[in-house]
Amino acid sequence: MPLYPEIEPYDHGMLDVGDGNRVYWETCGNPRGKPAVVLHGGPGSGSNPWFRRLFDPEAYRIVLLDQRGCGRSTPHASAYETDMSVNTTAHLMADLELLRRRLGIERWLVWGVSWGSVLGLRYAQTHPGSVSELVLTGVATGSDAEVALLTRGLGQFFPEAFERFVAEVPEAERAGNLAAAYSRLIESPDPRVRERAARAWTDWETAMAAAPPRSVPRYEDPVFRMGFARTVTHYWGNGHFLGEGREESREEGVVLRDAPLLEGIPGTLVQGSLDPGNLLGVVWRLHHAWPGSELIVVDDVGHNAGAPDMAEALVAATDRYVRREPAQTEG
């Protein structure tokens, strides 16, 4: 099932969410269609026009947004003076609720990729009345074990890149949480330290995500690179701000622990068979703990929602869910 044609927004704006932050949002498709909100990855990647093409524009009212600190939202995380203490999972979920009410939407399908799947799952667990369905890909749950895998465990598969990655961290901190160590480097008052750390972080992201290694054009943009690296390390170094500050269940993950709370919310998980996160079995455990979910595994694909077979499965999922309920009038 091919992607839908490219479309442009029929409305957009900047939502004042408090704390000096303004979040960019846009709506596409049918103003009277079934509402769906797209949660991008990263955290800190920003939305992408490609996401619009995963939904039938005649049937869906498609909402995209740039989460705090990235994309067209302000202030941008790349600016040293931007306050990251008001950029947490709880803040992002509150922003979603504010935007949902601002747009007059009662319930919406939540589509999320990578970090967006973590945010979407926790949002559905804490605001179940706002979520009609979930479609998630590149599935993650934000546990400490997943962060450890991506920042340390994969080092055995990419030893040269990992050696360079660890070399940037002070020797006394190399045995600890590498994401937290990088976050401290990126918060340094010395701009040279910040830039070097951001570059080293995105070099590691490239090395562990691509085979054979290749360049990622967006990482060559210094503004994107700094904002992305700062936001990712801020979240990864702080347990994704999950668990209300408690240490228990951090390793296993509160999202996976609370999967039974998703009962009654239909969901589709579309996962590449070569996604590195599969090494922990998280997506399978989530599927079995979530009544009413379906898992679609796409062979020979990694952490890449844009692969043709992945996109086809994602379009098929949104097409199925559009038939679940009648369209609603724009509020």
C-alpha positions as CSV (number, residue, x, y, z in Angstrom):
1,M,0.0,0.0,0.0
2,P,1.8,3.2,-1.2
3,L,2.2,6.4,0.7
4,Y,-0.4,9.1,0.1
5,P,0.4,12.1,-2.0
6,E,2.3,15.1,-0.5
7,I,0.0,17.7,1.1
8,E,0.4,21.0,2.8
9,P,-1.1,22.2,6.1
10,Y,-4.4,24.1,6.0
11,D,-3.7,25.6,9.4
12,H,-0.7,26.2,11.7
13,G,0.3,28.2,14.7
14,M,2.5,28.7,17.7
15,L,1.0,27.5,21.0
16,D,2.1,29.2,24.2
17,V,2.6,26.3,26.6
18,G,4.1,28.3,29.4
19,D,7.6,28.4,30.8
20,G,8.5,30.8,28.0
21,N,8.0,28.0,25.4
22,R,5.9,28.2,22.2
23,V,5.2,25.0,20.3
24,Y,4.8,24.9,16.6
25,W,1.8,22.9,15.3
26,E,0.1,22.3,12.0
27,T,-3.0,20.5,10.7
28,C,-3.4,18.8,7.3
29,G,-6.0,16.7,5.5
30,N,-9.7,16.9,6.2
31,P,-10.8,19.4,8.9
32,R,-13.7,17.1,9.6
33,G,-11.7,13.9,9.5
34,K,-10.6,11.5,12.2
35,P,-8.0,13.3,14.4
36,A,-4.5,11.9,14.5
37,V,-1.4,13.4,16.2
38,V,2.1,12.6,15.1
39,L,4.9,12.3,17.8
40,H,8.4,12.6,16.3
41,G,11.5,10.9,17.5
42,G,14.7,12.0,19.1
43,P,13.8,13.4,21.5
44,G,14.6,16.6,19.6
45,S,14.3,15.5,15.9
46,G,11.3,17.7,15.0
47,S,8.4,16.8,12.8
48,N,8.8,15.8,9.1
49,P,6.4,16.5,6.2
50,W,6.9,12.8,5.3
51,F,4.7,11.8,8.2
52,R,1.7,13.5,6.6
53,R,1.8,10.8,3.8
54,L,1.0,8.0,6.2
55,F,-2.6,9.1,6.5
56,D,-5.5,9.2,4.0
57,P,-5.9,13.0,3.7
58,E,-9.6,12.7,2.8
59,A,-10.3,10.7,6.0
60,Y,-7.9,12.1,8.6
61,R,-7.3,15.4,10.3
62,I,-3.6,15.1,10.8
63,V,-1.8,17.1,13.5
64,L,1.9,17.5,13.6
65,L,3.9,19.4,16.1
66,D,7.5,20.1,17.0
67,Q,8.0,19.2,20.7
68,R,9.6,21.7,23.0
69,G,13.1,22.9,22.0
70,C,13.2,21.6,18.5
71,G,12.1,22.3,14.9
72,R,10.1,25.5,14.7
73,S,9.3,25.6,18.4
74,T,10.9,28.3,20.6
75,P,13.3,28.7,22.3
76,H,15.5,26.1,20.6
77,A,17.5,23.7,22.6
78,S,20.6,24.6,20.6
79,A,20.8,28.0,22.4
80,Y,22.9,27.7,25.6
81,E,20.5,29.9,27.6
82,T,17.5,27.7,26.9
83,D,16.2,26.2,30.2
84,M,16.1,22.5,29.8
85,S,14.6,21.9,33.2
86,V,11.2,22.7,31.7
87,N,11.6,20.1,28.9
88,T,10.5,16.8,30.4
89,T,8.1,14.0,29.6
90,A,5.5,15.5,31.9
91,H,5.8,18.9,30.2
92,L,5.4,17.3,26.7
93,M,2.3,15.4,27.8
94,A,0.8,18.6,29.2
95,D,1.6,20.3,25.9
96,L,-0.3,17.6,24.0
97,E,-3.3,18.0,26.2
98,L,-3.2,21.8,25.8
99,L,-3.0,21.4,22.0
100,R,-5.8,18.8,21.9
101,R,-8.1,21.2,23.8
102,R,-7.0,24.2,21.7
103,L,-7.9,22.3,18.5
104,G,-11.3,21.1,19.9
105,I,-10.4,17.5,19.7
106,E,-12.0,14.9,22.0
107,R,-9.8,11.9,21.2
108,W,-7.1,11.3,18.7
109,L,-5.1,8.5,17.2
110,V,-1.5,8.8,18.5
111,W,1.2,7.9,16.0
112,G,4.8,7.7,17.3
113,V,8.2,6.8,16.1
114,S,11.2,5.8,18.3
115,W,11.1,8.4,21.2
116,G,7.7,9.3,20.0
117,S,6.6,5.8,20.8
118,V,7.8,6.2,24.4
119,L,5.9,9.5,24.7
120,G,2.8,8.1,23.0
121,L,2.7,5.1,25.3
122,R,3.1,7.1,28.5
123,Y,0.6,9.7,27.3
124,A,-1.9,6.9,26.7
125,Q,-1.2,5.4,30.1
126,T,-1.8,8.7,31.9
127,H,-4.5,10.2,29.6
128,P,-6.4,7.1,28.3
129,G,-9.6,9.1,27.6
130,S,-7.7,11.3,25.1
131,V,-6.4,8.4,22.9
132,S,-8.5,6.4,20.5
133,E,-5.7,4.2,19.1
134,L,-1.9,3.9,18.9
135,V,0.3,3.2,15.9
136,L,3.9,3.0,16.9
137,T,7.1,2.1,15.1
138,G,10.8,1.9,16.1
139,V,9.2,0.9,19.4
140,A,11.0,1.8,22.6
141,T,9.8,2.2,26.2
142,G,12.5,4.5,27.7
143,S,14.0,2.1,30.2
144,D,17.5,2.4,31.6
145,A,18.3,-0.9,30.1
146,E,17.5,0.4,26.6
147,V,19.7,3.5,27.2
148,A,22.5,1.2,28.4
149,L,22.2,-0.9,25.3
150,L,22.4,2.0,22.9
151,T,25.2,3.9,24.7
152,R,27.3,0.9,25.8
153,G,26.0,-2.5,24.8
154,L,26.3,-1.9,21.1
155,G,29.9,-1.0,21.5
156,Q,30.9,-4.6,21.0
157,F,29.4,-4.4,17.5
158,F,31.0,-1.1,16.6
159,P,34.3,-1.1,18.6
160,E,36.2,1.6,16.8
161,A,33.3,4.0,16.9
162,F,32.7,3.2,20.5
163,E,36.3,3.8,21.5
164,R,36.0,7.3,20.0
165,F,32.7,7.9,21.7
166,V,33.9,6.9,25.2
167,A,37.2,8.9,24.7
168,E,35.3,12.2,24.9
169,V,34.1,11.4,28.5
170,P,36.3,12.1,31.5
171,E,38.0,8.9,32.6
172,A,36.3,9.0,36.0
173,E,32.9,8.9,34.4
174,R,33.4,6.3,31.7
175,A,32.0,3.4,33.8
176,G,28.8,5.3,34.6
177,N,25.8,6.6,32.6
178,L,27.4,7.7,29.4
179,A,24.3,9.7,28.3
180,A,24.4,11.7,31.6
181,A,28.1,12.2,31.1
182,Y,27.5,13.6,27.6
183,S,24.7,15.8,28.9
184,R,27.1,17.4,31.4
185,L,29.6,18.0,28.6
186,I,26.9,19.7,26.5
187,E,25.9,21.9,29.4
188,S,29.5,23.1,29.8
189,P,29.9,26.9,29.7
190,D,32.8,26.4,27.2
191,P,31.3,26.4,23.7
192,R,34.2,24.4,22.4
193,V,33.4,21.6,24.8
194,R,29.7,21.7,23.9
195,E,30.4,21.6,20.2
196,R,32.9,18.7,20.4
197,A,30.5,16.7,22.6
198,A,27.6,17.3,20.3
199,R,29.6,16.1,17.3
200,A,30.9,13.0,19.1
201,W,27.3,12.1,20.1
202,T,25.9,12.4,16.6
203,D,28.9,10.5,15.3
204,W,28.0,7.6,17.6
205,E,24.3,7.8,16.6
206,T,25.4,7.5,13.0
207,A,27.8,4.6,13.7
208,M,25.3,2.5,15.6
209,A,22.3,3.2,13.3
210,A,23.9,2.6,9.9
211,A,25.6,-0.3,8.3
212,P,27.8,0.4,6.5
213,P,28.5,3.8,8.2
214,R,27.1,6.7,6.3
215,S,26.7,10.4,6.9
216,V,23.5,11.9,8.1
217,P,22.9,15.3,6.5
218,R,20.9,16.8,9.3
219,Y,23.8,16.2,11.7
220,E,25.9,18.6,9.5
221,D,23.6,21.4,10.5
222,P,25.3,22.8,13.7
223,V,22.0,24.2,15.1
224,F,20.2,20.8,14.6
225,R,23.2,18.9,15.9
226,M,23.5,20.8,19.1
227,G,19.8,20.9,19.8
228,F,19.4,17.2,19.1
229,A,22.4,16.1,21.1
230,R,21.4,18.3,24.0
231,T,17.8,17.1,24.1
232,V,18.6,13.4,23.7
233,T,21.3,13.3,26.4
234,H,19.0,15.4,28.7
235,Y,16.3,12.8,28.4
236,W,18.5,9.6,28.3
237,G,20.7,10.8,31.1
238,N,17.6,11.4,33.3
239,G,15.7,8.1,32.8
240,H,13.5,9.9,30.2
241,F,11.9,11.6,33.2
242,L,9.7,8.6,33.9
243,G,8.6,7.2,37.2
244,E,7.9,10.4,39.1
245,G,11.5,10.5,40.4
246,R,11.5,7.0,41.8
247,E,14.4,4.7,41.2
248,E,12.4,1.4,41.3
249,S,11.4,0.0,38.0
250,R,13.8,2.3,36.1
251,E,15.8,-0.6,34.8
252,E,12.8,-2.6,33.7
253,G,10.9,0.6,32.7
254,V,7.7,2.1,34.1
255,V,6.1,2.1,30.6
256,L,6.5,-1.6,30.3
257,R,5.4,-2.1,33.9
258,D,2.3,-0.1,33.2
259,A,1.4,-1.8,29.9
260,P,-1.8,-3.3,31.3
261,L,-3.2,0.3,31.7
262,L,-3.4,0.3,27.9
263,E,-6.2,-2.3,27.9
264,G,-9.1,-0.9,25.9
265,I,-6.9,1.1,23.6
266,P,-6.3,-0.7,20.3
267,G,-2.7,-0.5,19.1
268,T,-0.4,-1.6,16.2
269,L,3.3,-2.0,16.7
270,V,5.3,-2.0,13.5
271,Q,8.9,-3.1,14.1
272,G,11.9,-3.9,11.9
273,S,13.3,-7.3,12.5
274,L,16.8,-5.7,12.7
275,D,16.0,-2.9,15.0
276,P,18.8,-2.8,17.7
277,G,16.1,-2.4,20.5
278,N,15.0,-6.0,19.7
279,L,18.0,-7.3,21.5
280,L,16.2,-6.7,24.8
281,G,12.9,-8.1,23.5
282,V,11.0,-5.0,24.6
283,V,8.5,-4.8,21.7
284,W,7.5,-8.5,22.2
285,R,7.1,-8.0,26.0
286,L,5.1,-4.9,25.4
287,H,2.8,-6.7,22.9
288,H,2.1,-9.6,25.3
289,A,1.5,-7.3,28.2
290,W,-0.9,-5.0,26.3
291,P,-4.3,-6.6,25.7
292,G,-5.7,-5.7,22.3
293,S,-2.3,-4.9,20.6
294,E,-1.0,-6.3,17.4
295,L,2.6,-6.7,16.4
296,I,3.8,-6.6,12.8
297,V,7.5,-7.5,12.3
298,V,9.0,-6.4,9.0
299,D,11.9,-8.5,7.8
300,D,15.4,-7.2,7.0
301,V,14.7,-3.6,8.3
302,G,16.3,-1.8,11.1
303,H,15.3,1.3,13.0
304,N,13.9,2.9,9.9
305,A,10.2,3.9,9.5
306,G,10.9,5.1,6.0
307,A,11.8,1.7,4.6
308,P,9.2,0.9,1.9
309,D,7.9,-2.2,3.7
310,M,7.7,-0.4,7.0
311,A,5.8,2.5,5.4
312,E,3.4,0.1,3.7
313,A,2.6,-1.5,7.1
314,L,2.1,1.9,8.7
315,V,-0.2,3.1,6.0
316,A,-2.2,-0.1,6.3
317,A,-2.6,0.4,10.0
318,T,-3.9,4.0,9.7
319,D,-6.2,2.9,7.0
320,R,-7.7,0.2,9.3
321,Y,-8.2,2.5,12.2
322,V,-9.9,5.2,10.2
323,R,-12.9,2.8,9.8
324,R,-13.3,2.4,13.6
325,E,-15.3,5.6,14.2
326,P,-17.1,8.3,12.3
327,A,-15.5,11.6,11.4
328,Q,-16.0,14.4,13.9
329,T,-16.7,18.1,13.4
330,E,-13.8,20.5,13.9
331,G,-14.2,22.2,17.2
